[in-house]
Amino acid sequence: AMAAAGVVCLQEFGQYEDWRIRKNMEVITADISQLPEAKRRDGSMPFDAYTLYYVGQALYQVSGDDWRTHYPKLRDYLVASQLRDERNPTNHGSWYDRGARGGGRVGGKPGQLYATSVACFILAIPNRYLPILQEGKIESLRQN
């Protein structure tokens, strides 16, 4: 989480060429490359929700090959693992704050609402619905 949050913070502070961005992106992309295959329909996430939130933003903001290569892995993992619960259909379509390697607890329990919100955010990034994700917003900051 810290490597991804660091990339996002450096980008937001206009430090686009800082050497730590590339170094942290190497850590992030290595972690994504080592993800196990998603367990089908169990509601798990590739990382805990907090980490996933920053990993998605870091990939988007840095863009380029990192985005093209690694975002599809996150997207495909989330789509494959989206919960299907035959015993409780009200849970269909959600996720739990359980990373592929464990972790992810909110108040001692896997946080379903937060995890589902983050998963939806990650899946929506390419659509650029949020103003901060719209084309040109970050570019305009670079010119100042």
N, CA, C and O atoms as a GROMACS GRO file, in nm:
protein
  576
    1ALA      N    1   0.082  -0.120   0.000
    1ALA     CA    2   0.000   0.000   0.000
    1ALA      C    3   0.086   0.126   0.000
    1ALA      O    4   0.052   0.224  -0.065
    2MET      N    5   0.196   0.122   0.072
    2MET     CA    6   0.278   0.242   0.086
    2MET      C    7   0.346   0.280  -0.046
    2MET      O    8   0.356   0.398  -0.077
    3ALA      N    9   0.391   0.181  -0.123
    3ALA     CA   10   0.454   0.212  -0.253
    3ALA      C   11   0.353   0.280  -0.345
    3ALA      O   12   0.385   0.379  -0.410
    4ALA      N   13   0.231   0.227  -0.350
    4ALA     CA   14   0.128   0.284  -0.436
    4ALA      C   15   0.083   0.421  -0.387
    4ALA      O   16   0.067   0.513  -0.467
    5ALA      N   17   0.064   0.435  -0.257
    5ALA     CA   18   0.025   0.566  -0.202
    5ALA      C   19   0.135   0.668  -0.227
    5ALA      O   20   0.107   0.785  -0.254
    6GLY      N   21   0.260   0.625  -0.219
    6GLY     CA   22   0.372   0.715  -0.248
    6GLY      C   23   0.371   0.766  -0.390
    6GLY      O   24   0.395   0.884  -0.414
    7VAL      N   25   0.343   0.678  -0.485
    7VAL     CA   26   0.335   0.718  -0.626
    7VAL      C   27   0.223   0.820  -0.645
    7VAL      O   28   0.243   0.923  -0.709
    8VAL      N   29   0.107   0.792  -0.589
    8VAL     CA   30  -0.007   0.882  -0.603
    8VAL      C   31   0.025   1.019  -0.542
    8VAL      O   32  -0.004   1.122  -0.604
    9CYS      N   33   0.083   1.020  -0.425
    9CYS     CA   34   0.117   1.148  -0.360
    9CYS      C   35   0.219   1.227  -0.441
    9CYS      O   36   0.202   1.347  -0.462
   10LEU      N   37   0.324   1.161  -0.487
   10LEU     CA   38   0.426   1.231  -0.568
   10LEU      C   39   0.363   1.289  -0.694
   10LEU      O   40   0.393   1.403  -0.732
   11GLN      N   41   0.277   1.212  -0.759
   11GLN     CA   42   0.209   1.261  -0.880
   11GLN      C   43   0.122   1.382  -0.846
   11GLN      O   44   0.122   1.481  -0.919
   12GLU      N   45   0.048   1.374  -0.738
   12GLU     CA   46  -0.042   1.484  -0.701
   12GLU      C   47   0.033   1.609  -0.659
   12GLU      O   48  -0.020   1.720  -0.668
   13PHE      N   49   0.156   1.592  -0.613
   13PHE     CA   50   0.238   1.708  -0.576
   13PHE      C   51   0.323   1.757  -0.693
   13PHE      O   52   0.410   1.843  -0.676
   14GLY      N   53   0.298   1.702  -0.813
   14GLY     CA   54   0.367   1.750  -0.932
   14GLY      C   55   0.508   1.697  -0.951
   14GLY      O   56   0.583   1.750  -1.033
   15GLN      N   57   0.545   1.595  -0.878
   15GLN     CA   58   0.680   1.537  -0.888
   15GLN      C   59   0.678   1.422  -0.989
   15GLN      O   60   0.705   1.307  -0.953
   16TYR      N   61   0.646   1.452  -1.113
   16TYR     CA   62   0.622   1.349  -1.214
   16TYR      C   63   0.746   1.271  -1.254
   16TYR      O   64   0.735   1.156  -1.297
   17GLU      N   65   0.862   1.329  -1.239
   17GLU     CA   66   0.986   1.264  -1.281
   17GLU      C   67   1.068   1.213  -1.163
   17GLU      O   68   1.182   1.171  -1.181
   18ASP      N   69   1.012   1.215  -1.044
   18ASP     CA   70   1.085   1.171  -0.925
   18ASP      C   71   1.126   1.024  -0.940
   18ASP      O   72   1.044   0.941  -0.982
   19TRP      N   73   1.249   0.992  -0.908
   19TRP     CA   74   1.302   0.856  -0.923
   19TRP      C   75   1.224   0.754  -0.841
   19TRP      O   76   1.220   0.636  -0.876
   20ARG      N   77   1.162   0.798  -0.733
   20ARG     CA   78   1.088   0.705  -0.647
   20ARG      C   79   0.962   0.652  -0.715
   20ARG      O   80   0.914   0.544  -0.680
   21ILE      N   81   0.910   0.727  -0.810
   21ILE     CA   82   0.791   0.678  -0.882
   21ILE      C   83   0.826   0.551  -0.957
   21ILE      O   84   0.756   0.451  -0.944
   22ARG      N   85   0.931   0.553  -1.036
   22ARG     CA   86   0.971   0.435  -1.113
   22ARG      C   87   1.004   0.319  -1.020
   22ARG      O   88   0.963   0.205  -1.044
   23LYS      N   89   1.078   0.347  -0.914
   23LYS     CA   90   1.116   0.241  -0.819
   23LYS      C   91   0.991   0.179  -0.754
   23LYS      O   92   0.981   0.056  -0.744
   24ASN      N   93   0.898   0.262  -0.712
   24ASN     CA   94   0.775   0.210  -0.652
   24ASN      C   95   0.689   0.137  -0.753
   24ASN      O   96   0.625   0.037  -0.719
   25MET      N   97   0.686   0.184  -0.877
   25MET     CA   98   0.608   0.115  -0.980
   25MET      C   99   0.666  -0.024  -1.008
   25MET      O  100   0.592  -0.116  -1.040
   26GLU      N  101   0.797  -0.038  -0.995
   26GLU     CA  102   0.857  -0.171  -1.011
   26GLU      C  103   0.808  -0.266  -0.902
   26GLU      O  104   0.781  -0.383  -0.928
   27VAL      N  105   0.796  -0.215  -0.779
   27VAL     CA  106   0.745  -0.296  -0.668
   27VAL      C  107   0.598  -0.332  -0.694
   27VAL      O  108   0.558  -0.447  -0.677
   28ILE      N  109   0.520  -0.234  -0.734
   28ILE     CA  110   0.377  -0.255  -0.757
   28ILE      C  111   0.353  -0.355  -0.869
   28ILE      O  112   0.275  -0.449  -0.853
   29THR      N  113   0.420  -0.335  -0.982
   29THR     CA  114   0.397  -0.424  -1.096
   29THR      C  115   0.449  -0.566  -1.068
   29THR      O  116   0.392  -0.663  -1.119
   30ALA      N  117   0.555  -0.578  -0.989
   30ALA     CA  118   0.603  -0.712  -0.951
   30ALA      C  119   0.498  -0.782  -0.866
   30ALA      O  120   0.474  -0.902  -0.883
   31ASP      N  121   0.436  -0.709  -0.774
   31ASP     CA  122   0.330  -0.768  -0.691
   31ASP      C  123   0.210  -0.811  -0.776
   31ASP      O  124   0.153  -0.918  -0.754
   32ILE      N  125   0.173  -0.728  -0.872
   32ILE     CA  126   0.061  -0.763  -0.959
   32ILE      C  127   0.096  -0.887  -1.041
   32ILE      O  128   0.012  -0.976  -1.059
   33SER      N  129   0.218  -0.893  -1.091
   33SER     CA  130   0.261  -1.008  -1.172
   33SER      C  131   0.258  -1.139  -1.095
   33SER      O  132   0.242  -1.245  -1.155
   34GLN      N  133   0.273  -1.132  -0.964
   34GLN     CA  134   0.278  -1.253  -0.881
   34GLN      C  135   0.143  -1.292  -0.822
   34GLN      O  136   0.134  -1.385  -0.742
   35LEU      N  137   0.037  -1.221  -0.861
   35LEU     CA  138  -0.095  -1.255  -0.807
   35LEU      C  139  -0.135  -1.396  -0.848
   35LEU      O  140  -0.112  -1.437  -0.962
   36PRO      N  141  -0.194  -1.471  -0.756
   36PRO     CA  142  -0.247  -1.602  -0.796
   36PRO      C  143  -0.372  -1.582  -0.882
   36PRO      O  144  -0.427  -1.472  -0.889
   37GLU      N  145  -0.415  -1.688  -0.945
   37GLU     CA  146  -0.539  -1.680  -1.022
   37GLU      C  147  -0.656  -1.656  -0.926
   37GLU      O  148  -0.658  -1.710  -0.815
   38ALA      N  149  -0.751  -1.577  -0.970
   38ALA     CA  150  -0.867  -1.546  -0.885
   38ALA      C  151  -0.947  -1.673  -0.858
   38ALA      O  152  -0.969  -1.755  -0.947
   39LYS      N  153  -0.991  -1.687  -0.734
   39LYS     CA  154  -1.084  -1.794  -0.701
   39LYS      C  155  -1.220  -1.750  -0.752
   39LYS      O  156  -1.264  -1.639  -0.724
   40ARG      N  157  -1.284  -1.834  -0.823
   40ARG     CA  158  -1.409  -1.797  -0.889
   40ARG      C  159  -1.520  -1.765  -0.791
   40ARG      O  160  -1.556  -1.847  -0.706
   41ARG      N  161  -1.572  -1.646  -0.804
   41ARG     CA  162  -1.693  -1.602  -0.736
   41ARG      C  163  -1.688  -1.612  -0.584
   41ARG      O  164  -1.790  -1.640  -0.521
   42ASP      N  165  -1.571  -1.590  -0.524
   42ASP     CA  166  -1.562  -1.598  -0.379
   42ASP      C  167  -1.558  -1.462  -0.312
   42ASP      O  168  -1.554  -1.454  -0.189
   43GLY      N  169  -1.559  -1.354  -0.389
   43GLY     CA  170  -1.560  -1.219  -0.333
   43GLY      C  171  -1.426  -1.168  -0.288
   43GLY      O  172  -1.418  -1.062  -0.226
   44SER      N  173  -1.318  -1.242  -0.319
   44SER     CA  174  -1.185  -1.195  -0.278
   44SER      C  175  -1.137  -1.085  -0.372
   44SER      O  176  -1.194  -1.064  -0.480
   45MET      N  177  -1.032  -1.016  -0.331
   45MET     CA  178  -0.975  -0.907  -0.410
   45MET      C  179  -0.828  -0.938  -0.435
   45MET      O  180  -0.769  -1.018  -0.362
   46PRO      N  181  -0.768  -0.876  -0.537
   46PRO     CA  182  -0.626  -0.903  -0.563
   46PRO      C  183  -0.535  -0.854  -0.450
   46PRO      O  184  -0.430  -0.913  -0.425
   47PHE      N  185  -0.574  -0.748  -0.383
   47PHE     CA  186  -0.505  -0.694  -0.265
   47PHE      C  187  -0.613  -0.653  -0.166
   47PHE      O  188  -0.731  -0.653  -0.201
   48ASP      N  189  -0.574  -0.619  -0.044
   48ASP     CA  190  -0.675  -0.563   0.045
   48ASP      C  191  -0.727  -0.434  -0.019
   48ASP      O  192  -0.659  -0.375  -0.103
   49ALA      N  193  -0.846  -0.392   0.019
   49ALA     CA  194  -0.913  -0.280  -0.049
   49ALA      C  195  -0.833  -0.151  -0.044
   49ALA      O  196  -0.828  -0.078  -0.143
   50TYR      N  197  -0.770  -0.121   0.068
   50TYR     CA  198  -0.692   0.002   0.082
   50TYR      C  199  -0.576   0.002  -0.018
   50TYR      O  200  -0.554   0.101  -0.087
   51THR      N  201  -0.504  -0.109  -0.025
   51THR     CA  202  -0.393  -0.120  -0.120
   51THR      C  203  -0.444  -0.112  -0.263
   51THR      O  204  -0.386  -0.041  -0.345
   52LEU      N  205  -0.551  -0.184  -0.293
   52LEU     CA  206  -0.606  -0.185  -0.428
   52LEU      C  207  -0.645  -0.045  -0.474
   52LEU      O  208  -0.624  -0.010  -0.590
   53TYR      N  209  -0.702   0.034  -0.385
   53TYR     CA  210  -0.741   0.172  -0.418
   53TYR      C  211  -0.620   0.251  -0.470
   53TYR      O  212  -0.629   0.317  -0.573
   54TYR      N  213  -0.510   0.244  -0.398
   54TYR     CA  214  -0.391   0.319  -0.439
   54TYR      C  215  -0.319   0.256  -0.557
   54TYR      O  216  -0.262   0.328  -0.640
   55VAL      N  217  -0.320   0.124  -0.568
   55VAL     CA  218  -0.257   0.058  -0.682
   55VAL      C  219  -0.329   0.100  -0.811
   55VAL      O  220  -0.263   0.132  -0.910
   56GLY      N  221  -0.461   0.100  -0.809
   56GLY     CA  222  -0.537   0.142  -0.927
   56GLY      C  223  -0.507   0.285  -0.967
   56GLY      O  224  -0.487   0.314  -1.085
   57GLN      N  225  -0.503   0.375  -0.870
   57GLN     CA  226  -0.472   0.515  -0.900
   57GLN      C  227  -0.330   0.531  -0.952
   57GLN      O  228  -0.307   0.606  -1.047
   58ALA      N  229  -0.235   0.461  -0.890
   58ALA     CA  230  -0.096   0.472  -0.933
   58ALA      C  231  -0.080   0.425  -1.078
   58ALA      O  232  -0.015   0.492  -1.157
   59LEU      N  233  -0.140   0.312  -1.112
   59LEU     CA  234  -0.133   0.262  -1.249
   59LEU      C  235  -0.191   0.364  -1.346
   59LEU      O  236  -0.134   0.391  -1.452
   60TYR      N  237  -0.306   0.419  -1.310
   60TYR     CA  238  -0.373   0.515  -1.399
   60TYR      C  239  -0.290   0.642  -1.416
   60TYR      O  240  -0.274   0.690  -1.528
   61GLN      N  241  -0.238   0.695  -1.307
   61GLN     CA  242  -0.166   0.822  -1.315
   61GLN      C  243  -0.033   0.808  -1.387
   61GLN      O  244   0.006   0.897  -1.463
   62VAL      N  245   0.037   0.698  -1.366
   62VAL     CA  246   0.165   0.678  -1.434
   62VAL      C  247   0.140   0.639  -1.580
   62VAL      O  248   0.215   0.678  -1.668
   63SER      N  249   0.036   0.563  -1.603
   63SER     CA  250  -0.011   0.520  -1.735
   63SER      C  251   0.094   0.441  -1.813
   63SER      O  252   0.173   0.369  -1.753
   64GLY      N  253   0.096   0.455  -1.944
   64GLY     CA  254   0.193   0.386  -2.028
   64GLY      C  255   0.185   0.235  -2.019
   64GLY      O  256   0.077   0.178  -2.003
   65ASP      N  257   0.301   0.171  -2.029
   65ASP     CA  258   0.308   0.024  -2.027
   65ASP      C  259   0.259  -0.034  -1.894
   65ASP      O  260   0.198  -0.140  -1.892
   66ASP      N  261   0.286   0.037  -1.784
   66ASP     CA  262   0.240  -0.013  -1.654
   66ASP      C  263   0.088  -0.029  -1.655
   66ASP      O  264   0.036  -0.130  -1.610
   67TRP      N  265   0.018   0.072  -1.705
   67TRP     CA  266  -0.128   0.068  -1.712
   67TRP      C  267  -0.175  -0.039  -1.809
   67TRP      O  268  -0.260  -0.122  -1.775
   68ARG      N  269  -0.122  -0.039  -1.930
   68ARG     CA  270  -0.167  -0.133  -2.033
   68ARG      C  271  -0.143  -0.278  -1.995
   68ARG      O  272  -0.223  -0.366  -2.028
   69THR      N  273  -0.034  -0.305  -1.927
   69THR     CA  274   0.000  -0.443  -1.892
   69THR      C  275  -0.069  -0.490  -1.765
   69THR      O  276  -0.115  -0.604  -1.758
   70HIS      N  277  -0.076  -0.405  -1.664
   70HIS     CA  278  -0.116  -0.452  -1.532
   70HIS      C  279  -0.260  -0.420  -1.492
   70HIS      O  280  -0.318  -0.491  -1.411
   71TYR      N  281  -0.318  -0.314  -1.547
   71TYR     CA  282  -0.459  -0.288  -1.514
   71TYR      C  283  -0.549  -0.405  -1.556
   71TYR      O  284  -0.636  -0.444  -1.477
   72PRO      N  285  -0.532  -0.462  -1.676
   72PRO     CA  286  -0.619  -0.574  -1.713
   72PRO      C  287  -0.612  -0.692  -1.614
   72PRO      O  288  -0.710  -0.763  -1.596
   73LYS      N  289  -0.497  -0.712  -1.552
   73LYS     CA  290  -0.486  -0.820  -1.453
   73LYS      C  291  -0.572  -0.791  -1.331
   73LYS      O  292  -0.638  -0.881  -1.278
   74LEU      N  293  -0.572  -0.665  -1.286
   74LEU     CA  294  -0.658  -0.628  -1.172
   74LEU      C  295  -0.805  -0.641  -1.211
   74LEU      O  296  -0.885  -0.699  -1.137
   75ARG      N  297  -0.839  -0.586  -1.327
   75ARG     CA  298  -0.978  -0.591  -1.375
   75ARG      C  299  -1.027  -0.735  -1.386
   75ARG      O  300  -1.134  -0.768  -1.336
   76ASP      N  301  -0.949  -0.819  -1.451
   76ASP     CA  302  -0.991  -0.957  -1.473
   76ASP      C  303  -1.004  -1.034  -1.341
   76ASP      O  304  -1.092  -1.118  -1.325
   77TYR      N  305  -0.915  -1.004  -1.248
   77TYR     CA  306  -0.923  -1.068  -1.116
   77TYR      C  307  -1.055  -1.030  -1.049
   77TYR      O  308  -1.126  -1.117  -0.997
   78LEU      N  309  -1.086  -0.901  -1.049
   78LEU     CA  310  -1.209  -0.855  -0.983
   78LEU      C  311  -1.334  -0.914  -1.049
   78LEU      O  312  -1.426  -0.956  -0.980
   79VAL      N  313  -1.337  -0.916  -1.180
   79VAL     CA  314  -1.454  -0.969  -1.251
   79VAL      C  315  -1.470  -1.118  -1.220
   79VAL      O  316  -1.582  -1.165  -1.196
   80ALA      N  317  -1.360  -1.192  -1.219
   80ALA     CA  318  -1.366  -1.337  -1.193
   80ALA      C  319  -1.406  -1.369  -1.050
   80ALA      O  320  -1.469  -1.471  -1.024
   81SER      N  321  -1.369  -1.282  -0.957
   81SER     CA  322  -1.393  -1.313  -0.815
   81SER      C  323  -1.519  -1.249  -0.758
   81SER      O  324  -1.551  -1.270  -0.641
   82GLN      N  325  -1.591  -1.172  -0.838
   82GLN     CA  326  -1.712  -1.106  -0.788
   82GLN      C  327  -1.805  -1.212  -0.727
   82GLN      O  328  -1.834  -1.314  -0.789
   83LEU      N  329  -1.851  -1.185  -0.607
   83LEU     CA  330  -1.922  -1.285  -0.527
   83LEU      C  331  -2.053  -1.331  -0.592
   83LEU      O  332  -2.131  -1.252  -0.645
   84ARG      N  333  -2.072  -1.460  -0.585
   84ARG     CA  334  -2.200  -1.522  -0.619
   84ARG      C  335  -2.232  -1.616  -0.504
   84ARG      O  336  -2.165  -1.717  -0.484
   85ASP      N  337  -2.334  -1.582  -0.428
   85ASP     CA  338  -2.369  -1.655  -0.307
   85ASP      C  339  -2.509  -1.712  -0.323
   85ASP      O  340  -2.608  -1.641  -0.306
   86GLU      N  341  -2.516  -1.840  -0.354
   86GLU     CA  342  -2.645  -1.907  -0.377
   86GLU      C  343  -2.732  -1.906  -0.250
   86GLU      O  344  -2.855  -1.901  -0.259
   87ARG      N  345  -2.668  -1.911  -0.134
   87ARG     CA  346  -2.743  -1.914  -0.008
   87ARG      C  347  -2.796  -1.777   0.030
   87ARG      O  348  -2.895  -1.766   0.104
   88ASN      N  349  -2.731  -1.672  -0.019
   88ASN     CA  350  -2.772  -1.536   0.017
   88ASN      C  351  -2.758  -1.445  -0.106
   88ASN      O  352  -2.658  -1.373  -0.119
   89PRO      N  353  -2.857  -1.447  -0.196
   89PRO     CA  354  -2.848  -1.370  -0.320
   89PRO      C  355  -2.832  -1.219  -0.301
   89PRO      O  356  -2.794  -1.149  -0.395
   90THR      N  357  -2.860  -1.168  -0.182
   90THR     CA  358  -2.842  -1.023  -0.160
   90THR      C  359  -2.694  -0.985  -0.163
   90THR      O  360  -2.661  -0.867  -0.174
   91ASN      N  361  -2.607  -1.083  -0.154
   91ASN     CA  362  -2.463  -1.056  -0.161
   91ASN      C  363  -2.408  -1.062  -0.303
   91ASN      O  364  -2.292  -1.028  -0.326
   92HIS      N  365  -2.489  -1.105  -0.399
   92HIS     CA  366  -2.441  -1.116  -0.538
   92HIS      C  367  -2.378  -0.985  -0.583
   92HIS      O  368  -2.431  -0.877  -0.557
   93GLY      N  369  -2.266  -0.997  -0.649
   93GLY     CA  370  -2.203  -0.879  -0.710
   93GLY      C  371  -2.114  -0.801  -0.617
   93GLY      O  372  -2.068  -0.693  -0.654
   94SER      N  373  -2.088  -0.850  -0.498
   94SER     CA  374  -2.006  -0.775  -0.403
   94SER      C  375  -1.868  -0.841  -0.388
   94SER      O  376  -1.841  -0.946  -0.446
   95TRP      N  377  -1.784  -0.777  -0.309
   95TRP     CA  378  -1.651  -0.828  -0.276
   95TRP      C  379  -1.630  -0.813  -0.126
   95TRP      O  380  -1.698  -0.734  -0.060
   96TYR      N  381  -1.536  -0.889  -0.072
   96TYR     CA  382  -1.494  -0.876   0.067
   96TYR      C  383  -1.353  -0.820   0.071
   96TYR      O  384  -1.273  -0.847  -0.018
   97ASP      N  385  -1.323  -0.745   0.173
   97ASP     CA  386  -1.190  -0.686   0.190
   97ASP      C  387  -1.093  -0.794   0.237
   97ASP      O  388  -1.048  -0.795   0.351
   98ARG      N  389  -1.065  -0.885   0.145
   98ARG     CA  390  -0.975  -0.998   0.166
   98ARG      C  391  -0.882  -1.002   0.047
   98ARG      O  392  -0.925  -1.036  -0.064
   99GLY      N  393  -0.758  -0.968   0.066
   99GLY     CA  394  -0.663  -0.974  -0.044
   99GLY      C  395  -0.631  -1.117  -0.082
   99GLY      O  396  -0.662  -1.210  -0.008
  100ALA      N  397  -0.568  -1.135  -0.197
  100ALA     CA  398  -0.531  -1.268  -0.246
  100ALA      C  399  -0.438  -1.340  -0.148
  100ALA      O  400  -0.434  -1.463  -0.144
  101ARG      N  401  -0.364  -1.262  -0.071
  101ARG     CA  402  -0.271  -1.320   0.027
  101ARG      C  403  -0.317  -1.294   0.171
  101ARG      O  404  -0.236  -1.298   0.263
  102GLY      N  405  -0.446  -1.268   0.189
  102GLY     CA  406  -0.499  -1.241   0.322
  102GLY      C  407  -0.500  -1.093   0.352
  102GLY      O  408  -0.485  -1.010   0.263
  103GLY      N  409  -0.518  -1.060   0.479
  103GLY     CA  410  -0.520  -0.920   0.518
  103GLY      C  411  -0.654  -0.855   0.487
  103GLY      O  412  -0.748  -0.920   0.441
  104GLY      N  413  -0.660  -0.726   0.512
  104GLY     CA  414  -0.780  -0.651   0.479
  104GLY      C  415  -0.890  -0.664   0.580
  104GLY      O  416  -0.991  -0.730   0.554
  105ARG      N  417  -0.874  -0.605   0.692
  105ARG     CA  418  -0.977  -0.610   0.795
  105ARG      C  419  -1.018  -0.470   0.834
  105ARG      O  420  -0.934  -0.383   0.857
  106VAL      N  421  -1.148  -0.448   0.842
  106VAL     CA  422  -1.202  -0.322   0.891
  106VAL      C  423  -1.280  -0.357   1.017
  106VAL      O  424  -1.381  -0.427   1.010
  107GLY      N  425  -1.236  -0.310   1.130
  107GLY     CA  426  -1.303  -0.342   1.255
  107GLY      C  427  -1.302  -0.490   1.286
  107GLY      O  428  -1.393  -0.539   1.353
  108GLY      N  429  -1.199  -0.563   1.239
  108GLY     CA  430  -1.187  -0.705   1.268
  108GLY      C  431  -1.265  -0.795   1.175
  108GLY      O  432  -1.258  -0.918   1.187
  109LYS      N  433  -1.341  -0.738   1.081
  109LYS     CA  434  -1.421  -0.817   0.987
  109LYS      C  435  -1.386  -0.776   0.845
  109LYS      O  436  -1.346  -0.663   0.820
  110PRO      N  437  -1.400  -0.871   0.750
  110PRO     CA  438  -1.380  -0.832   0.611
  110PRO      C  439  -1.488  -0.730   0.572
  110PRO      O  440  -1.607  -0.762   0.578
  111GLY      N  441  -1.450  -0.611   0.532
  111GLY     CA  442  -1.544  -0.504   0.504
  111GLY      C  443  -1.606  -0.515   0.365
  111GLY      O  444  -1.543  -0.481   0.266
  112GLN      N  445  -1.730  -0.562   0.358
  112GLN     CA  446  -1.796  -0.585   0.230
  112GLN      C  447  -1.833  -0.455   0.160
  112GLN      O  448  -1.814  -0.443   0.039
  113LEU      N  449  -1.885  -0.357   0.231
  113LEU     CA  450  -1.926  -0.231   0.169
  113LEU      C  451  -1.805  -0.155   0.114
  113LEU      O  452  -1.807  -0.112  -0.001
  114TYR      N  453  -1.702  -0.139   0.194
  114TYR     CA  454  -1.582  -0.068   0.150
  114TYR      C  455  -1.516  -0.141   0.034
  114TYR      O  456  -1.476  -0.079  -0.065
  115ALA      N  457  -1.504  -0.272   0.045
  115ALA     CA  458  -1.440  -0.350  -0.061
  115ALA      C  459  -1.516  -0.338  -0.192
  115ALA      O  460  -1.456  -0.323  -0.298
  116THR      N  461  -1.647  -0.346  -0.186
  116THR     CA  462  -1.728  -0.335  -0.307
  116THR      C  463  -1.716  -0.196  -0.368
  116THR      O  464  -1.710  -0.182  -0.490
  117SER      N  465  -1.712  -0.094  -0.284
  117SER     CA  466  -1.694   0.044  -0.333
  117SER      C  467  -1.561   0.059  -0.405
  117SER      O  468  -1.554   0.118  -0.512
  118VAL      N  469  -1.455   0.007  -0.345
  118VAL     CA  470  -1.322   0.017  -0.406
  118VAL      C  471  -1.318  -0.063  -0.536
  118VAL      O  472  -1.263  -0.016  -0.636
  119ALA      N  473  -1.374  -0.183  -0.536
  119ALA     CA  474  -1.374  -0.265  -0.658
  119ALA      C  475  -1.447  -0.192  -0.771
  119ALA      O  476  -1.401  -0.193  -0.886
  120CYS      N  477  -1.560  -0.131  -0.740
  120CYS     CA  478  -1.634  -0.055  -0.842
  120CYS      C  479  -1.553   0.064  -0.892
  120CYS      O  480  -1.553   0.094  -1.012
  121PHE      N  481  -1.483   0.131  -0.802
  121PHE     CA  482  -1.396   0.242  -0.841
  121PHE      C  483  -1.288   0.193  -0.937
  121PHE      O  484  -1.265   0.255  -1.040
  122ILE      N  485  -1.223   0.083  -0.904
  122ILE     CA  486  -1.116   0.029  -0.988
  122ILE      C  487  -1.171  -0.008  -1.125
  122ILE      O  488  -1.108   0.022  -1.227
  123LEU      N  489  -1.285  -0.073  -1.129
  123LEU     CA  490  -1.344  -0.113  -1.257
  123LEU      C  491  -1.389   0.007  -1.340
  123LEU      O  492  -1.395  -0.002  -1.463
  124ALA      N  493  -1.420   0.119  -1.275
  124ALA     CA  494  -1.467   0.238  -1.346
  124ALA      C  495  -1.355   0.332  -1.391
  124ALA      O  496  -1.381   0.424  -1.468
  125ILE      N  497  -1.233   0.311  -1.345
  125ILE     CA  498  -1.124   0.404  -1.378
  125ILE      C  499  -1.114   0.430  -1.528
  125ILE      O  500  -1.105   0.547  -1.567
  126PRO      N  501  -1.115   0.329  -1.615
  126PRO     CA  502  -1.100   0.358  -1.758
  126PRO      C  503  -1.212   0.445  -1.816
  126PRO      O  504  -1.194   0.508  -1.920
  127ASN      N  505  -1.327   0.448  -1.750
  127ASN     CA  506  -1.439   0.528  -1.799
  127ASN      C  507  -1.426   0.675  -1.765
  127ASN      O  508  -1.493   0.759  -1.825
  128ARG      N  509  -1.340   0.708  -1.670
  128ARG     CA  510  -1.310   0.846  -1.631
  128ARG      C  511  -1.435   0.924  -1.590
  128ARG      O  512  -1.452   1.040  -1.629
  129TYR      N  513  -1.522   0.862  -1.513
  129TYR     CA  514  -1.643   0.930  -1.468
  129TYR      C  515  -1.614   1.036  -1.363
  129TYR      O  516  -1.677   1.142  -1.362
  130LEU      N  517  -1.518   1.009  -1.277
  130LEU     CA  518  -1.485   1.106  -1.172
  130LEU      C  519  -1.401   1.219  -1.231
  130LEU      O  520  -1.310   1.192  -1.310
  131PRO      N  521  -1.430   1.343  -1.196
  131PRO     CA  522  -1.356   1.456  -1.254
  131PRO      C  523  -1.204   1.444  -1.241
  131PRO      O  524  -1.132   1.483  -1.333
  132ILE      N  525  -1.155   1.391  -1.131
  132ILE     CA  526  -1.010   1.381  -1.114
  132ILE      C  527  -0.948   1.282  -1.212
  132ILE      O  528  -0.827   1.289  -1.238
  133LEU      N  529  -1.028   1.191  -1.267
  133LEU     CA  530  -0.977   1.093  -1.361
  133LEU      C  531  -0.997   1.134  -1.506
  133LEU      O  532  -0.956   1.062  -1.597
  134GLN      N  533  -1.060   1.248  -1.529
  134GLN     CA  534  -1.087   1.288  -1.666
  134GLN      C  535  -0.961   1.335  -1.736
  134GLN      O  536  -0.873   1.396  -1.675
  135GLU      N  537  -0.954   1.306  -1.862
  135GLU     CA  538  -0.843   1.343  -1.949
  135GLU      C  539  -0.811   1.491  -1.932
  135GLU      O  540  -0.901   1.575  -1.934
  136GLY      N  541  -0.686   1.522  -1.916
  136GLY     CA  542  -0.642   1.661  -1.911
  136GLY      C  543  -0.634   1.721  -1.773
  136GLY      O  544  -0.569   1.824  -1.755
  137LYS      N  545  -0.697   1.661  -1.674
  137LYS     CA  546  -0.694   1.718  -1.539
  137LYS      C  547  -0.552   1.718  -1.484
  137LYS      O  548  -0.505   1.820  -1.433
  138ILE      N  549  -0.484   1.606  -1.491
  138ILE     CA  550  -0.348   1.598  -1.438
  138ILE      C  551  -0.252   1.672  -1.532
  138ILE      O  552  -0.160   1.738  -1.485
  139GLU      N  553  -0.274   1.660  -1.662
  139GLU     CA  554  -0.188   1.730  -1.759
  139GLU      C  555  -0.189   1.880  -1.735
  139GLU      O  556  -0.085   1.945  -1.744
  140SER      N  557  -0.306   1.936  -1.704
  140SER     CA  558  -0.313   2.081  -1.683
  140SER      C  559  -0.234   2.124  -1.561
  140SER      O  560  -0.185   2.236  -1.555
  141LEU      N  561  -0.220   2.036  -1.463
  141LEU     CA  562  -0.142   2.068  -1.344
  141LEU      C  563   0.007   2.071  -1.376
  141LEU      O  564   0.082   2.147  -1.315
  142ARG      N  565   0.050   1.990  -1.470
  142ARG     CA  566   0.192   1.984  -1.506
  142ARG      C  567   0.240   2.115  -1.568
  142ARG      O  568   0.357   2.149  -1.557
  143GLN      N  569   0.150   2.188  -1.631
  143GLN     CA  570   0.189   2.311  -1.701
  143GLN      C  571   0.212   2.427  -1.606
  143GLN      O  572   0.273   2.526  -1.645
  144ASN      N  573   0.165   2.418  -1.484
  144ASN     CA  574   0.179   2.528  -1.386
  144ASN      C  575   0.308   2.522  -1.312
  144ASN      O  576   0.335   2.607  -1.227
   0.00000   0.00000   0.00000
